[in-house]
């Protein structure tokens, strides 16, 4: 199965049930902020100031107790972080977006989105995954195995009603990227890829426009089958005004082999989800989770991917376009530390190219 469901993060609108704290963790208290940001050293604030304003870096969700002293001021229970950690997370100068992955498993309502939006600054932007209801070609069992074709896959009405419109109504201008991460297609569907692309075209063309409510918002499509990386896919995205979500996952080719798709769609924003280290293979999510928990250090650094992504970010933002980049703990071991390393790489490139900043890029990312 792809990214494992958080032990279902509950609505931010609900008051948590009383629960005994685990040893060494902070319980939820009635007085004062429920979760506090760890002290941020001046070097990180200076690094944030050195980044392009169009860049929104962040992580996939925020509810990890292992981020104590990296993001949180100490150890908190996972349930406390899930419900109350976002406000503290959003105060960190390097964390200017977050991926709401839980929406993939259970669509959020407009009021739930609004509750999240109320916890973050005005310049914070959300990346939101489309519900599996419309983004997964298969109806899956508890073990993640496909049981039967999903009749609602790429359904235009449900995509608008259950995803795009609630996100717009709840998040408003804080929408960054709404991402249709298409789960891996089974062989018989891949054999009919032109038909799937036509269904994708119809769905994307029927979605509500983002511009009025979310001027910075973009619709993006992430594939988990390399067979999608074709001129026909590019044409579907271009016609609908959508973009490609650079999905850094072992089920897809390395970043260098996906860049031609971005160049074909240039100019435009960058949406990237750095999901899983290639060391673990296409089905290595659980293996990475076991190796990397509690996600408090970099275990398997991937400087090649990091440097390539930094160059794409620099090229995109240098041309005046937005970049929404989220990192999973399973990319290198600790998403906040990967964000910091990626920010350093972007800042270094920006410093090197600063004298030539007024010269337009030749061909984008």
N, C-alpha and C positions, 0 to 999 in steps of 0.2 A: 504494500500500500504506500501511497505517497506520504506527504507530510502528515505525521500522526496528529490526531485531534488532541488539543489540550484537554485535560480531563474536564471537559466542557466548561469553559469560562462562562460564568453567569452574567446576566444583564447588569450593567453598572447602576441600574436604577433600583436594584433590590438591596435590601439591608441584609447583611450576612447573618446567618444563624450563630448564636453563641457557640464557641468551640474552644476547647483547651489548647493552649499554645504548645507546640513541640519544644523540647528542650533546646535552649539557645536561640529561639526565634522570638520575634516580637509579635504579640497578639494585636488585634484591632482594638483600639481604645476609643471611647466616645469623645474625649477632649483633644483638640488640636488636629493637625494633619495626620491621616492614617499612616502614610508612608512619607519618608523624607529623603531628599536627594543627598548622596554622599558629597562631601566637600570636593569642589572641582579646583584642581591646581591651576595656577596662572598660565602654565604652558598650554593646557587644553583650551582655555579661553582665547589665548593668542592664536592658536591653531584654528579655532572656529572663525575668528575674525579674518584669517587669511584665506578662507575658502570663498568661492564665488557665491553670491547671494542666491543665484538660481539653483543651487545644489541643495537637495534635501536628502540627507543620509539618515539611516535608521536601521531598525532591526525587525525581525519577524516576531511580533508580539513582545510582551514585556514582563511576564509573570514569573521570572526565574529567581529563586532564592539565592542561587550561586553567584548572582551579580552583586552580592553584598560588597561594599567598598569600591566597586566599579561604577555602579549606578545608585544603589541604595546605601543609606548610612549605617546599615547593619543587616542582620538576618531577619527576614520576615517569612511568614507562612505563604505558600503559593496562593492559597485562596485570598489572602489579604492583598497580595500584589495584584492578582487578577482584577479585583474590584476597585482597588484604591491606588495602584501604582502608577497609572498613566500620568497623573498630574505631576508627580515627582520626576518621572522619566522625561517629560516634555520640558522640564526646566534645564536639562543638560544641554550645554551649548552645541554639542556635536550631533545631538539627536533631534532632527527637525522633521522626521516622518516616522511612521510605524506601519507595518502591514497588519491589517485586521484579518488574519487568516481564519479566525473562527467563523466568519461569514460563509466560508466554503461549506461548512458542515450543517449550519442552521442559519437561514437568512435572518438578518437583523432588521428590526423595524426602524422607521424614521425616528421615533422617540429614543430608541437605543443609540442610534448614530448621534443624535443631538446631545445625549448625555456624555458621549465621548468628546464631542466637539467642545463642550463647555469646559472641559478640563485642560485645554491646551491653548497656547498663545495664538494670536491672530495669524502669524506667519507659519504656523505648523500646517503640514499637509498630510493627509492620510492616503495610504495605498490599501485598496480593498479588493479581496479576491471574490469573484463571482461565486454564487452558490453552486454546489455540485448538481443541484436540481437542473441547471441548464448547461453546466460546463463539463459534466462527465457523461460520456457516451453510454456508460453502463450503470445499471442499478447494482450496487455492491452489497455484499454481506458484511457481517461484523469483522471478518478476517480480511476485508479489502478486495476479495475476489469478485470479479464481475459475474453476476448471476443471469442477467438478461439485458437486452438493449433498453436504454432509457428513452421512452417516448417523448419526454420533454427536452431532450438534448437540443440546444440552440433554438429553443422556442422564443420567437420575438416578443410575444406578449408577456410571458413569464420573466424573461430577461429584464424587460422594462419595469414590470409591476413588482417583482420580488427583489430586484437588485438596484438598477440605476436610479429609478425615481425615489425610493426610500433613502438612498445614499445622498442624493441631491437635496432632498427635503431636510434631512437631518444634519448633514455636514456642511452644506452650502459651499461657501468659498473655500472651505478647508479640504475639499476634494482635491487630491493630487492625481492619482491614477486609479481607475477602475479596471481591474485585470481579469479577463477571462482566461484562466489557466486550464487549457483543454487537457483533460486526463488522457493517458495513452489509449489510442484507438486499437481495437482488436483487428487482426488481419483482414477479415472480410470487409470491414469499413475502410481500411486503408486502401483496399483494392478499388474502392469507389470514392477516392479522394476528390475528384472533380465535383461529385455530388455533394460531399461534405462542405467543400468550399462555397458552393452556391447557397447552401443553407446558412453558412457563416455570413456570407454577403447579405442575405435577406435579414438576418437578425441584426447585424451591425447597422444596417441602413434604417432599421425601424426604431432604434433607440432614441430616447429624448436627447435633445441637444444640451450640452453642458455649459456653453459659453455664458448664458445669462446669469445662472446661479453660481457657477464655478469657473471663473475666467481662466484659472490655471489648470483646470482639469483636462484629462486625456483618457480616452478609451484605449486599452492595450490588450493584445492577445498573446499569450504564452503557449507554446506548443511543447508536447512531450514526445513527439514523433519527428525525427529529422526529415521525414518525407514531406513535411510541410514547407521546408525551406526552398521554395520555388518562386519563379516570377509570377505564377498565377496567384499565389498567396499574397505576394506584395501588392498585386493589382487590387485584390479584394480589400486589403487594408487601406490602400491609398484612396480608393473610390469612396469608402465609408468615412474617411477622415480619422481613421484609427492608426495606431502604431504597433510595432512589434515589441513585445516585452522580452528583453534579453534574459533568457532563462539559463542560469549557470547550474547545470544538473547533469550527472553522468548519462542520463537518457538522451541528452542532446550533445552535438559536437562541441569541442572546446570553443572558447570565446572568439578566437581568430576566424573560425569557420562560420560563425554566425554574423560577423560584421558586414559581409556583403549585403545582407538583408537590410541592415540599418542604413548603409550607404545608398541603397536603392530607394529608401524612403526619405532621404535627406532633402531639405532641411526639416528639422522637427525636434521634439523633446526626446529625452532618453528615459526609458523605464527599464529597470533591471532588478531581478530577484536572484541573489547569489544564494543558492539553496543547499547544495551538498557537495562536499569535497569529492573529486573524481577518484580518489584512492579507494573509495568504498563501493564503486560500481553502481549500476542502475538501481539495485534493490538494497542498498547499504544504509538506509536511513536508520534502522534500529541498531545496526552495528555502530554507526557513528554516535548515536545517542548514548550507548553504553560506554563507549570509549571516552567521550568528552564531558559527560556530566561530572561535576555540577556547572560546567560552562564558565569557569572562572579563569581560564588561561588558554593561550593558543597552543594547540597540540600538533596539528599538521598544517603548518603555514604553507600558503600557496602564492609565493611572490610573483609567479608568472601571470596567473589570473589577475592578481591585484594590480600589477603594473599595467597590464593591458586595459583593465577596466578604468584605471585612473586616466589613461590617455583618452579613452572615449568620453569620460566625464569632462575632461579639460577641453576637448574639441567641441563638445556640445554646448557647455556653458560659456565657453569663449566666444561662440557665435551668437550668444544671447538667448539660448533656449533653456528650458527647465530640465533638470535631471532628478529623477526619483529613484533612489537606489536603496534597497533593503537587503540585509545580510542575516542569514540564519546561523544559529549556533553550530550547525553541522557543517558549515563551510570550512572553518579552521579550528573550532573548539570553543570560541567565545565571541558572540556577535559584537558586544561593545568594544572589545579589543580589536576585532577585525575592522570595525568602523574607524577606530582611531588610526590604525595602520593605513587604511585606505585614504583617510583624510590627509595624513602626512604625505602620502604619495601624490595626491592631487595638489597640495600646497607646494610641494617641491617642483612639480611641473610648471605650476603657475609662476613661480619665482623665476625659473629658467627662461620662460617665454615672455616675461613681463616687458622687456624692451621692445618686443615686436607686437605688443598687444593690439596696436592699431592696424595691423596688417591682416586682412580677412584670411581665414583658413582656406586652403585650396579646395578641399573636397570633404570637409566635415570630419566625422569621427574616423 
